[in-house]
Amino acid sequence: MKKRLLIVMVAFALIAGFYGWAGAQTATKEDAMAMVERAGKLIEEKGDAALAAISDPKGEFINRKKALYVFVYDENIVVVAHPYLHELIGQCLKGKPDDQGRMFRDEIVGKALTKGSGWTEYSYQKPIESAEGEVLYQTKYKKNTYGKLFKYGDKKYIVCSGTYE
C-alpha cells in the first residue's frame, strides 16, 4: 500500500512539475501586447532605424523560450522587420493566405489601419530551436496575433506579435 501511494505521489509530482514548466513557456496575450508596445515606442522614437533592432535574432524583441517575437508590416503589407524570417523582409505579402485560405496579413494590417489595433487568428508554423540553436519549424498551430499602428513622420508601421495555441 505504501509503495503504491509513493508511486502515485511521485507521478503526481512529475506531472505537476511538467505542467508548471510548460505553462511557464507559454506566451500570453499580455506578453504579446507588451512586446508590441515596446517595439512601437522604439519606432515612434527612431522610425526606420528601429527596424534593425526589431529584426535582430538575438535582440530584445524575441523570446525563444516562449516562441514570442515582433514582426512589422508597412501599410502595403510589406514585411519591414522580422527576427526569425529575414528572407521575408522586403516582400509584399498582400493577399497571401494561410493554409485555410485566410488572408490574415491583410486582416492584421486592415484592423490596425482602420481601428488602430486588433487581434487576428490564423494558422501558422511555430518556430522552435534545436539544441544547436538552429531554428526549426513545427507543424501548423493556431496563432492569435495582435497588430497595432504606430507612426513616425508620415510613415505607418503595423507592429505585431502573437501567441501560439
C-alpha positions in Angstrom: 0.0 0.0 0.0 2.8 2.4 0.9 4.6 1.6 -2.3 1.5 2.3 -4.4 1.0 5.6 -2.5 4.6 6.6 -3.1 4.3 5.8 -6.8 1.1 7.9 -7.1 2.8 10.8 -5.2 5.9 10.7 -7.5 3.8 10.5 -10.6 1.7 13.5 -9.4 4.8 15.5 -8.7 6.3 14.8 -12.1 3.0 15.7 -13.8 2.7 18.9 -11.8 6.3 19.8 -12.5 5.8 19.2 -16.2 2.7 21.4 -16.4 4.3 24.1 -14.3 7.3 24.2 -16.7 5.2 24.0 -19.8 2.9 26.8 -18.5 6.0 29.0 -17.9 7.0 28.5 -21.5 3.7 29.8 -23.0 3.4 33.4 -24.1 0.2 35.2 -23.0 -1.7 37.9 -24.9 -0.4 40.4 -22.4 3.2 39.3 -23.3 2.5 39.9 -26.9 0.9 43.3 -26.4 3.7 44.4 -24.1 6.3 43.4 -26.7 4.3 45.3 -29.4 4.2 48.4 -27.2 8.0 48.3 -26.6 8.8 47.9 -30.3 6.2 50.6 -31.3 7.7 53.1 -28.9 11.1 52.5 -30.4 9.6 53.0 -33.9 8.0 56.3 -32.8 11.3 57.5 -31.5 13.6 56.3 -34.3 11.5 55.3 -37.4 13.3 53.0 -39.8 16.3 53.0 -37.6 14.4 50.8 -35.1 13.8 48.1 -37.7 17.3 46.6 -37.4 16.9 46.2 -33.6 13.5 44.6 -34.1 14.9 42.2 -36.7 17.9 41.2 -34.5 17.6 37.5 -33.8 19.4 38.0 -30.5 17.7 41.2 -29.6 15.1 42.2 -27.1 12.1 41.7 -29.4 12.3 37.9 -29.4 11.8 35.4 -26.7 12.7 32.0 -27.9 11.5 30.1 -24.8 8.0 31.4 -25.4 8.1 31.4 -29.2 7.3 35.1 -29.0 8.6 37.8 -31.3 7.8 41.1 -33.0 7.4 41.5 -36.8 6.4 44.6 -38.6 4.5 45.4 -41.8 4.2 48.7 -43.6 0.7 49.9 -44.8 1.1 48.0 -48.0 1.7 44.7 -46.2 5.4 44.6 -47.0 7.4 43.0 -44.2 9.9 45.6 -42.9 11.2 43.7 -39.8 11.3 40.1 -38.7 13.8 38.4 -36.3 13.2 34.8 -37.5 12.5 35.0 -41.2 14.9 37.6 -42.6 14.1 36.3 -46.1 10.6 37.9 -45.8 11.9 41.4 -45.2 11.1 43.5 -48.2 8.4 41.1 -49.5 4.9 42.2 -50.1 2.5 39.6 -48.6 -0.7 41.2 -49.6 -3.3 38.5 -50.5 -1.1 35.6 -49.4 -3.3 33.2 -47.4 -2.7 30.7 -44.6 -3.3 27.0 -45.3 -7.0 27.5 -44.8 -7.3 30.3 -47.4 -7.5 33.1 -44.8 -5.8 36.4 -45.9 -4.6 37.0 -42.3 -1.9 39.5 -43.1 -4.4 41.7 -45.0 -6.7 41.4 -41.9 -4.0 42.3 -39.4 -3.0 45.4 -41.4 -6.6 46.4 -42.1 -7.6 46.3 -38.5 -4.6 48.4 -37.5 -5.2 51.0 -40.2 -8.9 51.3 -39.5 -9.2 50.6 -35.8 -5.7 51.3 -34.5 -5.2 47.8 -33.3 -6.8 44.3 -33.2 -6.4 40.6 -32.8 -6.4 38.2 -35.7 -6.5 34.4 -35.6 -4.9 32.1 -38.2 -2.8 29.0 -38.9 1.0 29.3 -38.8 4.2 27.3 -38.2 5.6 27.6 -34.7 9.3 28.2 -34.5 11.4 26.0 -32.2 15.2 25.7 -31.8 17.4 22.7 -31.9 20.0 22.1 -29.2 22.5 23.7 -31.5 20.4 26.9 -31.8 19.2 26.2 -35.3 15.6 27.5 -35.9 13.3 24.7 -36.9 9.5 24.8 -37.5 6.9 22.6 -36.1 3.6 21.8 -37.8 1.0 24.4 -38.1 -0.6 25.8 -35.0 -3.4 28.2 -34.3 -1.9 31.6 -33.8 -3.5 34.8 -32.5 -1.7 37.9 -33.4 -2.0 41.4 -32.1 -1.3 44.2 -34.6 -1.1 47.9 -33.7 -0.5 51.0 -35.8 2.5 53.3 -35.0 3.7 56.3 -36.9 7.0 58.1 -37.5 6.6 61.2 -39.6 4.3 60.3 -42.4 5.2 56.6 -42.4 2.9 53.9 -40.9 4.1 50.7 -39.2 2.0 47.8 -38.1 3.8 46.2 -35.3 2.7 42.6 -34.5 3.3 39.8 -32.0 1.3 36.7 -31.4 0.7 33.7 -29.3 0.5 30.1 -30.4 -2.1 27.6 -29.0 
